Amino acid sequence: MKRAVLGAAVVLGLVLAGVSDAQAQGLHLGIQGGYNYAQLSDVPSDIGEIGDKGSFVVGAYVDIQFHKLLFIGVEGNYVEYKSEADGDVFKQGQIQIPAYLGVRLANGLLQPNLYAGAAASFEASCDIESVSCEDADVSTKSAIWSAVFGGGLDVALGFIRLNGDVRYNLGLSKVVDEEGVDTKWNSWMFLVGAGIGLGN
């Protein structure tokens, strides 16, 4: 947990250190939300059949343009992950902080982009069939890491920016804190958002 918090703080510190220079290029603040389709990987065979489930993501972002084509993005999201095993729904809420480096493939009204980075996620809630994971004797990690890969399209309307993204989160840390269990969350996210621009 301490390592995850420290890592997130370092990333945020590096980003904020470049804000004054980035304002000359462009700084965008916005809100976003969408659909999170989650999948559990590396599930032990004795658990039974696993069913993927969809849920939601909502949050805010800052997008710092520090070069004509390059930008840094940092977000703060609440993400709900769901999966089903033998009819029981496992649900975990996470505070997720992604940070990534991106490239805008074009400027103007339509601005397609690609990006990659990492995300630290901190457990906010966990339950199985409305019973808390603690009461169900399921021990989960309080902090996990994932790799982030995505792309999207921004629509620049003056100082207002509309955006749509498709993102894949590849789990790097196991979810269940149990010896011999290496289960991870992977997910596809489909996001839409709106923001305002500061600077040029």
Summary of the structure (lengths in Angstrom):
residues: 200
radius of gyration: 18.0
end to end distance: 38.5
largest distance: 56.9
contacts: 658
relative contact order: 0.22
helix: 12%
strand: 64%
